[in-house]
Amino acid sequence: MTQNDGVSSTRLYEVVMPDLQGAEEIVIGAWTKKSGDHVDEGETLVEARTDKVNAEIPSPVAGTVEELLVREGEPVKAGQPIATVTPE
């Protein structure tokens, strides 16, 4: 097996939950995009809720949403991967 085995060289960008004012508990509120949707850099990808703040989490890159890794209503931690995007 070689290092480049001919599989697609497209890289996925892993979107992680940012630190929201030191909140201990962060819950995914509502996804504004679904798998297969196009997202622009800075466009809201998901709404997150904490006991301190509700926040819109923007996509750090423009591209196609590949996978949502956390369901609505599920808890997440800062730094946890929440979605993958194929950059343009």
KOLGU-4560 file (N, C-alpha, C; in nm, 3 decimals, padded with zeros to 5 digits):
<recs>
<n_xx: 00.085 n_yy: -00.118 n_zz: 00.000 ca_xx: 00.000 ca_yy: 00.000 ca_zz: 00.000 c_xx: 00.089 c_yy: 00.124 c_zz: 00.000 mol: A seq: 1 type: MET>
<n_xx: 00.054 n_yy: 00.219 n_zz: -00.082 ca_xx: 00.129 ca_yy: 00.344 ca_zz: -00.087 c_xx: 00.059 c_yy: 00.450 c_zz: -00.004 mol: A seq: 2 type: THR>
<n_xx: 00.131 n_yy: 00.559 n_zz: 00.021 ca_xx: 00.070 ca_yy: 00.666 ca_zz: 00.098 c_xx: -00.043 c_yy: 00.732 c_zz: 00.021 mol: A seq: 3 type: GLN>
<n_xx: -00.029 n_yy: 00.744 n_zz: -00.110 ca_xx: -00.135 ca_yy: 00.800 ca_zz: -00.193 c_xx: -00.197 c_yy: 00.685 c_zz: -00.269 mol: A seq: 4 type: ASN>
<n_xx: -00.306 n_yy: 00.628 n_zz: -00.215 ca_xx: -00.364 ca_yy: 00.509 ca_zz: -00.273 c_xx: -00.473 c_yy: 00.540 c_zz: -00.376 mol: A seq: 5 type: ASP>
<n_xx: -00.478 n_yy: 00.666 n_zz: -00.423 ca_xx: -00.573 ca_yy: 00.700 ca_zz: -00.527 c_xx: -00.708 c_yy: 00.742 c_zz: -00.474 mol: A seq: 6 type: GLY>
<n_xx: -00.728 n_yy: 00.735 n_zz: -00.344 ca_xx: -00.854 ca_yy: 00.780 ca_zz: -00.286 c_xx: -00.858 c_yy: 00.932 c_zz: -00.298 mol: A seq: 7 type: VAL>
<n_xx: -00.975 n_yy: 00.988 n_zz: -00.307 ca_xx: -00.992 ca_yy: 01.132 ca_zz: -00.324 c_xx: -00.902 c_yy: 01.210 c_zz: -00.230 mol: A seq: 8 type: SER>
<n_xx: -00.839 n_yy: 01.312 n_zz: -00.285 ca_xx: -00.749 ca_yy: 01.394 ca_zz: -00.204 c_xx: -00.823 c_yy: 01.513 c_zz: -00.142 mol: A seq: 9 type: SER>
<n_xx: -00.956 n_yy: 01.517 n_zz: -00.158 ca_xx: -01.035 ca_yy: 01.625 ca_zz: -00.100 c_xx: -01.025 c_yy: 01.618 c_zz: 00.051 mol: A seq: 10 type: THR>
<n_xx: -00.994 n_yy: 01.733 n_zz: 00.111 ca_xx: -00.982 ca_yy: 01.737 ca_zz: 00.255 c_xx: -01.111 c_yy: 01.790 c_zz: 00.316 mol: A seq: 11 type: ARG>
<n_xx: -01.147 n_yy: 01.733 n_zz: 00.429 ca_xx: -01.262 ca_yy: 01.782 ca_zz: 00.503 c_xx: -01.213 c_yy: 01.878 c_zz: 00.610 mol: A seq: 12 type: LEU>
<n_xx: -01.289 n_yy: 01.982 n_zz: 00.633 ca_xx: -01.259 ca_yy: 02.076 ca_zz: 00.740 c_xx: -01.350 c_yy: 02.040 c_zz: 00.856 mol: A seq: 13 type: TYR>
<n_xx: -01.291 n_yy: 02.016 n_zz: 00.972 ca_xx: -01.366 ca_yy: 01.980 ca_zz: 01.090 c_xx: -01.405 c_yy: 02.108 c_zz: 01.165 mol: A seq: 14 type: GLU>
<n_xx: -01.533 n_yy: 02.131 n_zz: 01.179 ca_xx: -01.583 ca_yy: 02.248 ca_zz: 01.252 c_xx: -01.595 c_yy: 02.208 c_zz: 01.399 mol: A seq: 15 type: VAL>
<n_xx: -01.536 n_yy: 02.287 n_zz: 01.487 ca_xx: -01.542 ca_yy: 02.256 ca_zz: 01.630 c_xx: -01.622 c_yy: 02.364 c_zz: 01.704 mol: A seq: 16 type: VAL>
<n_xx: -01.683 n_yy: 02.322 n_zz: 01.814 ca_xx: -01.759 ca_yy: 02.416 ca_zz: 01.897 c_xx: -01.661 c_yy: 02.511 c_zz: 01.966 mol: A seq: 17 type: MET>
<n_xx: -01.682 n_yy: 02.642 n_zz: 01.947 ca_xx: -01.595 ca_yy: 02.738 ca_zz: 02.014 c_xx: -01.628 c_yy: 02.747 c_zz: 02.163 mol: A seq: 18 type: PRO>
<n_xx: -01.538 n_yy: 02.807 n_zz: 02.238 ca_xx: -01.562 ca_yy: 02.835 ca_zz: 02.380 c_xx: -01.664 c_yy: 02.947 c_zz: 02.388 mol: A seq: 19 type: ASP>
<n_xx: -01.773 n_yy: 02.925 n_zz: 02.457 ca_xx: -01.879 ca_yy: 03.025 ca_zz: 02.469 c_xx: -01.878 c_yy: 03.084 c_zz: 02.609 mol: A seq: 20 type: LEU>
<n_xx: -01.794 n_yy: 03.181 n_zz: 02.630 ca_xx: -01.783 ca_yy: 03.253 ca_zz: 02.757 c_xx: -01.763 c_yy: 03.159 c_zz: 02.875 mol: A seq: 21 type: GLN>
<n_xx: -01.685 n_yy: 03.053 n_zz: 02.854 ca_xx: -01.653 ca_yy: 02.960 ca_zz: 02.961 c_xx: -01.768 c_yy: 02.873 c_zz: 03.006 mol: A seq: 22 type: GLY>
<n_xx: -01.874 n_yy: 02.863 n_zz: 02.925 ca_xx: -01.991 ca_yy: 02.782 ca_zz: 02.962 c_xx: -01.951 c_yy: 02.636 c_zz: 02.980 mol: A seq: 23 type: ALA>
<n_xx: -02.000 n_yy: 02.577 n_zz: 03.086 ca_xx: -01.974 ca_yy: 02.435 ca_zz: 03.114 c_xx: -02.059 c_yy: 02.345 c_zz: 03.025 mol: A seq: 24 type: GLU>
<n_xx: -02.184 n_yy: 02.384 n_zz: 03.005 ca_xx: -02.276 ca_yy: 02.301 ca_zz: 02.929 c_xx: -02.325 c_yy: 02.378 c_zz: 02.806 mol: A seq: 25 type: GLU>
<n_xx: -02.301 n_yy: 02.320 n_zz: 02.689 ca_xx: -02.345 ca_yy: 02.378 ca_zz: 02.562 c_xx: -02.436 c_yy: 02.274 c_zz: 02.496 mol: A seq: 26 type: ILE>
<n_xx: -02.550 n_yy: 02.320 n_zz: 02.447 ca_xx: -02.645 ca_yy: 02.230 ca_zz: 02.381 c_xx: -02.669 c_yy: 02.280 c_zz: 02.239 mol: A seq: 27 type: VAL>
<n_xx: -02.670 n_yy: 02.186 n_zz: 02.145 ca_xx: -02.703 ca_yy: 02.221 ca_zz: 02.007 c_xx: -02.851 c_yy: 02.257 c_zz: 02.002 mol: A seq: 28 type: ILE>
<n_xx: -02.879 n_yy: 02.381 n_zz: 01.959 ca_xx: -03.018 ca_yy: 02.426 ca_zz: 01.951 c_xx: -03.082 c_yy: 02.383 c_zz: 01.821 mol: A seq: 29 type: GLY>
<n_xx: -03.039 n_yy: 02.444 n_zz: 01.710 ca_xx: -03.097 ca_yy: 02.411 ca_zz: 01.579 c_xx: -02.991 c_yy: 02.428 c_zz: 01.471 mol: A seq: 30 type: ALA>
<n_xx: -02.981 n_yy: 02.329 n_zz: 01.386 ca_xx: -02.893 ca_yy: 02.339 ca_zz: 01.269 c_xx: -02.963 c_yy: 02.426 c_zz: 01.165 mol: A seq: 31 type: TRP>
<n_xx: -02.889 n_yy: 02.518 n_zz: 01.103 ca_xx: -02.946 ca_yy: 02.599 ca_zz: 00.996 c_xx: -02.910 c_yy: 02.542 c_zz: 00.859 mol: A seq: 32 type: THR>
<n_xx: -02.822 n_yy: 02.443 n_zz: 00.858 ca_xx: -02.781 ca_yy: 02.374 ca_zz: 00.735 c_xx: -02.793 c_yy: 02.225 c_zz: 00.758 mol: A seq: 33 type: LYS>
<n_xx: -02.804 n_yy: 02.152 n_zz: 00.647 ca_xx: -02.804 ca_yy: 02.006 ca_zz: 00.656 c_xx: -02.699 c_yy: 01.950 c_zz: 00.561 mol: A seq: 34 type: LYS>
<n_xx: -02.673 n_yy: 01.823 n_zz: 00.572 ca_xx: -02.574 ca_yy: 01.758 ca_zz: 00.488 c_xx: -02.608 c_yy: 01.782 c_zz: 00.341 mol: A seq: 35 type: SER>
<n_xx: -02.508 n_yy: 01.824 n_zz: 00.263 ca_xx: -02.527 ca_yy: 01.852 ca_zz: 00.122 c_xx: -02.550 c_yy: 01.998 c_zz: 00.091 mol: A seq: 36 type: GLY>
<n_xx: -02.582 n_yy: 02.078 n_zz: 00.193 ca_xx: -02.606 ca_yy: 02.221 ca_zz: 00.173 c_xx: -02.475 c_yy: 02.296 c_zz: 00.153 mol: A seq: 37 type: ASP>
<n_xx: -02.481 n_yy: 02.405 n_zz: 00.076 ca_xx: -02.367 ca_yy: 02.495 ca_zz: 00.063 c_xx: -02.372 c_yy: 02.594 c_zz: 00.179 mol: A seq: 38 type: HIS>
<n_xx: -02.254 n_yy: 02.628 n_zz: 00.230 ca_xx: -02.245 ca_yy: 02.727 ca_zz: 00.338 c_xx: -02.133 c_yy: 02.824 c_zz: 00.302 mol: A seq: 39 type: VAL>
<n_xx: -02.157 n_yy: 02.952 n_zz: 00.327 ca_xx: -02.055 ca_yy: 03.055 ca_zz: 00.305 c_xx: -01.974 c_yy: 03.074 c_zz: 00.432 mol: A seq: 40 type: ASP>
<n_xx: -01.850 n_yy: 03.118 n_zz: 00.416 ca_xx: -01.769 ca_yy: 03.150 ca_zz: 00.533 c_xx: -01.839 c_yy: 03.259 c_zz: 00.613 mol: A seq: 41 type: GLU>
<n_xx: -01.852 n_yy: 03.238 n_zz: 00.743 ca_xx: -01.918 ca_yy: 03.335 ca_zz: 00.829 c_xx: -02.068 c_yy: 03.319 c_zz: 00.839 mol: A seq: 42 type: GLY>
<n_xx: -02.127 n_yy: 03.233 n_zz: 00.755 ca_xx: -02.271 ca_yy: 03.209 ca_zz: 00.759 c_xx: -02.304 c_yy: 03.117 c_zz: 00.877 mol: A seq: 43 type: GLU>
<n_xx: -02.417 n_yy: 03.144 n_zz: 00.942 ca_xx: -02.456 ca_yy: 03.063 ca_zz: 01.058 c_xx: -02.476 c_yy: 02.918 c_zz: 01.016 mol: A seq: 44 type: THR>
<n_xx: -02.411 n_yy: 02.829 n_zz: 01.091 ca_xx: -02.420 ca_yy: 02.685 ca_zz: 01.067 c_xx: -02.514 c_yy: 02.620 c_zz: 01.169 mol: A seq: 45 type: LEU>
<n_xx: -02.506 n_yy: 02.669 n_zz: 01.293 ca_xx: -02.585 ca_yy: 02.609 ca_zz: 01.401 c_xx: -02.608 c_yy: 02.713 c_zz: 01.511 mol: A seq: 46 type: VAL>
<n_xx: -02.717 n_yy: 02.695 n_zz: 01.581 ca_xx: -02.744 ca_yy: 02.775 ca_zz: 01.699 c_xx: -02.711 c_yy: 02.690 c_zz: 01.822 mol: A seq: 47 type: GLU>
<n_xx: -02.639 n_yy: 02.751 n_zz: 01.917 ca_xx: -02.601 ca_yy: 02.681 ca_zz: 02.039 c_xx: -02.659 c_yy: 02.754 c_zz: 02.159 mol: A seq: 48 type: ALA>
<n_xx: -02.695 n_yy: 02.677 n_zz: 02.262 ca_xx: -02.752 ca_yy: 02.736 ca_zz: 02.383 c_xx: -02.667 c_yy: 02.698 c_zz: 02.503 mol: A seq: 49 type: ARG>
<n_xx: -02.652 n_yy: 02.792 n_zz: 02.595 ca_xx: -02.587 ca_yy: 02.765 ca_zz: 02.722 c_xx: -02.671 c_yy: 02.830 c_zz: 02.831 mol: A seq: 50 type: THR>
<n_xx: -02.630 n_yy: 02.811 n_zz: 02.956 ca_xx: -02.702 ca_yy: 02.877 ca_zz: 03.065 c_xx: -02.673 c_yy: 03.026 c_zz: 03.068 mol: A seq: 51 type: ASP>
<n_xx: -02.566 n_yy: 03.069 n_zz: 02.998 ca_xx: -02.526 ca_yy: 03.209 ca_zz: 02.999 c_xx: -02.562 c_yy: 03.285 c_zz: 02.871 mol: A seq: 52 type: LYS>
<n_xx: -02.560 n_yy: 03.217 n_zz: 02.757 ca_xx: -02.575 ca_yy: 03.286 ca_zz: 02.630 c_xx: -02.630 c_yy: 03.191 c_zz: 02.523 mol: A seq: 53 type: VAL>
<n_xx: -02.705 n_yy: 03.247 n_zz: 02.429 ca_xx: -02.742 ca_yy: 03.174 ca_zz: 02.308 c_xx: -02.658 c_yy: 03.234 c_zz: 02.196 mol: A seq: 54 type: ASN>
<n_xx: -02.601 n_yy: 03.149 n_zz: 02.112 ca_xx: -02.508 ca_yy: 03.197 ca_zz: 02.011 c_xx: -02.531 c_yy: 03.130 c_zz: 01.877 mol: A seq: 55 type: ALA>
<n_xx: -02.507 n_yy: 03.207 n_zz: 01.771 ca_xx: -02.507 ca_yy: 03.152 ca_zz: 01.635 c_xx: -02.362 c_yy: 03.120 c_zz: 01.603 mol: A seq: 56 type: GLU>
<n_xx: -02.335 n_yy: 02.996 n_zz: 01.566 ca_xx: -02.199 ca_yy: 02.952 ca_zz: 01.536 c_xx: -02.180 c_yy: 02.956 c_zz: 01.384 mol: A seq: 57 type: ILE>
<n_xx: -02.088 n_yy: 03.040 n_zz: 01.336 ca_xx: -02.067 ca_yy: 03.052 ca_zz: 01.192 c_xx: -01.974 c_yy: 02.944 c_zz: 01.138 mol: A seq: 58 type: PRO>
<n_xx: -01.986 n_yy: 02.919 n_zz: 01.010 ca_xx: -01.892 ca_yy: 02.828 ca_zz: 00.944 c_xx: -01.759 c_yy: 02.902 c_zz: 00.924 mol: A seq: 59 type: SER>
<n_xx: -01.648 n_yy: 02.838 n_zz: 00.960 ca_xx: -01.518 ca_yy: 02.902 ca_zz: 00.941 c_xx: -01.469 c_yy: 02.898 c_zz: 00.796 mol: A seq: 60 type: PRO>
<n_xx: -01.535 n_yy: 02.819 n_zz: 00.712 ca_xx: -01.496 ca_yy: 02.807 ca_zz: 00.571 c_xx: -01.620 c_yy: 02.801 c_zz: 00.483 mol: A seq: 61 type: VAL>
<n_xx: -01.604 n_yy: 02.837 n_zz: 00.356 ca_xx: -01.711 ca_yy: 02.819 ca_zz: 00.257 c_xx: -01.697 c_yy: 02.680 c_zz: 00.196 mol: A seq: 62 type: ALA>
<n_xx: -01.809 n_yy: 02.616 n_zz: 00.169 ca_xx: -01.803 ca_yy: 02.484 ca_zz: 00.108 c_xx: -01.934 c_yy: 02.410 c_zz: 00.121 mol: A seq: 63 type: GLY>
<n_xx: -01.926 n_yy: 02.278 n_zz: 00.116 ca_xx: -02.043 ca_yy: 02.192 ca_zz: 00.125 c_xx: -02.041 c_yy: 02.119 c_zz: 00.259 mol: A seq: 64 type: THR>
<n_xx: -02.153 n_yy: 02.127 n_zz: 00.331 ca_xx: -02.166 ca_yy: 02.055 ca_zz: 00.457 c_xx: -02.170 c_yy: 01.906 c_zz: 00.425 mol: A seq: 65 type: VAL>
<n_xx: -02.076 n_yy: 01.832 n_zz: 00.481 ca_xx: -02.072 ca_yy: 01.687 ca_zz: 00.457 c_xx: -02.150 c_yy: 01.610 c_zz: 00.562 mol: A seq: 66 type: GLU>
<n_xx: -02.124 n_yy: 01.643 n_zz: 00.690 ca_xx: -02.187 ca_yy: 01.566 ca_zz: 00.797 c_xx: -02.207 c_yy: 01.653 c_zz: 00.919 mol: A seq: 67 type: GLU>
<n_xx: -02.323 n_yy: 01.638 n_zz: 00.982 ca_xx: -02.350 ca_yy: 01.700 ca_zz: 01.111 c_xx: -02.321 c_yy: 01.592 c_zz: 01.215 mol: A seq: 68 type: LEU>
<n_xx: -02.227 n_yy: 01.617 n_zz: 01.304 ca_xx: -02.178 ca_yy: 01.514 ca_zz: 01.395 c_xx: -02.255 c_yy: 01.507 c_zz: 01.526 mol: A seq: 69 type: LEU>
<n_xx: -02.339 n_yy: 01.607 n_zz: 01.553 ca_xx: -02.415 ca_yy: 01.614 ca_zz: 01.679 c_xx: -02.560 c_yy: 01.648 c_zz: 01.645 mol: A seq: 70 type: VAL>
<n_xx: -02.653 n_yy: 01.581 n_zz: 01.709 ca_xx: -02.795 ca_yy: 01.607 ca_zz: 01.684 c_xx: -02.846 c_yy: 01.723 c_zz: 01.767 mol: A seq: 71 type: ARG>
<n_xx: -02.953 n_yy: 01.785 n_zz: 01.720 ca_xx: -03.017 ca_yy: 01.892 ca_zz: 01.795 c_xx: -03.057 c_yy: 01.841 c_zz: 01.933 mol: A seq: 72 type: GLU>
<n_xx: -03.032 n_yy: 01.923 n_zz: 02.035 ca_xx: -03.067 ca_yy: 01.886 ca_zz: 02.172 c_xx: -02.956 c_yy: 01.813 c_zz: 02.246 mol: A seq: 73 type: GLY>
<n_xx: -02.851 n_yy: 01.773 n_zz: 02.175 ca_xx: -02.741 ca_yy: 01.702 ca_zz: 02.239 c_xx: -02.639 c_yy: 01.799 c_zz: 02.298 mol: A seq: 74 type: GLU>
<n_xx: -02.580 n_yy: 01.762 n_zz: 02.412 ca_xx: -02.476 ca_yy: 01.847 ca_zz: 02.471 c_xx: -02.344 c_yy: 01.830 c_zz: 02.399 mol: A seq: 75 type: PRO>
<n_xx: -02.266 n_yy: 01.938 n_zz: 02.397 ca_xx: -02.131 ca_yy: 01.936 ca_zz: 02.340 c_xx: -02.038 c_yy: 02.014 c_zz: 02.431 mol: A seq: 76 type: VAL>
<n_xx: -01.909 n_yy: 01.998 n_zz: 02.411 ca_xx: -01.809 ca_yy: 02.072 ca_zz: 02.487 c_xx: -01.730 c_yy: 02.160 c_zz: 02.391 mol: A seq: 77 type: LYS>
<n_xx: -01.676 n_yy: 02.269 n_zz: 02.443 ca_xx: -01.589 ca_yy: 02.354 ca_zz: 02.362 c_xx: -01.474 c_yy: 02.269 c_zz: 02.307 mol: A seq: 78 type: ALA>
<n_xx: -01.445 n_yy: 02.286 n_zz: 02.178 ca_xx: -01.339 ca_yy: 02.211 ca_zz: 02.113 c_xx: -01.384 c_yy: 02.080 c_zz: 02.052 mol: A seq: 79 type: GLY>
<n_xx: -01.508 n_yy: 02.039 n_zz: 02.078 ca_xx: -01.560 ca_yy: 01.914 ca_zz: 02.023 c_xx: -01.599 c_yy: 01.933 c_zz: 01.877 mol: A seq: 80 type: GLN>
<n_xx: -01.562 n_yy: 01.840 n_zz: 01.788 ca_xx: -01.607 ca_yy: 01.848 ca_zz: 01.648 c_xx: -01.759 c_yy: 01.837 c_zz: 01.640 mol: A seq: 81 type: PRO>
<n_xx: -01.820 n_yy: 01.928 n_zz: 01.561 ca_xx: -01.965 ca_yy: 01.927 ca_zz: 01.548 c_xx: -02.014 c_yy: 01.903 c_zz: 01.405 mol: A seq: 82 type: ILE>
<n_xx: -01.926 n_yy: 01.928 n_zz: 01.307 ca_xx: -01.964 ca_yy: 01.910 ca_zz: 01.166 c_xx: -01.838 c_yy: 01.901 c_zz: 01.081 mol: A seq: 83 type: ALA>
<n_xx: -01.856 n_yy: 01.850 n_zz: 00.959 ca_xx: -01.747 ca_yy: 01.852 ca_zz: 00.862 c_xx: -01.796 c_yy: 01.924 c_zz: 00.735 mol: A seq: 84 type: THR>
<n_xx: -01.704 n_yy: 02.001 n_zz: 00.676 ca_xx: -01.733 ca_yy: 02.078 ca_zz: 00.556 c_xx: -01.623 c_yy: 02.053 c_zz: 00.455 mol: A seq: 85 type: VAL>
<n_xx: -01.660 n_yy: 02.028 n_zz: 00.328 ca_xx: -01.561 ca_yy: 02.020 ca_zz: 00.221 c_xx: -01.540 c_yy: 02.162 c_zz: 00.170 mol: A seq: 86 type: THR>
<n_xx: -01.420 n_yy: 02.219 n_zz: 00.190 ca_xx: -01.397 ca_yy: 02.357 ca_zz: 00.147 c_xx: -01.405 c_yy: 02.370 c_zz: -00.004 mol: A seq: 87 type: PRO>
<n_xx: -01.441 n_yy: 02.492 n_zz: -00.049 ca_xx: -01.446 ca_yy: 02.521 ca_zz: -00.192 c_xx: -01.307 c_yy: 02.529 c_zz: -00.248 mol: A seq: 88 type: GLU>
</recs>
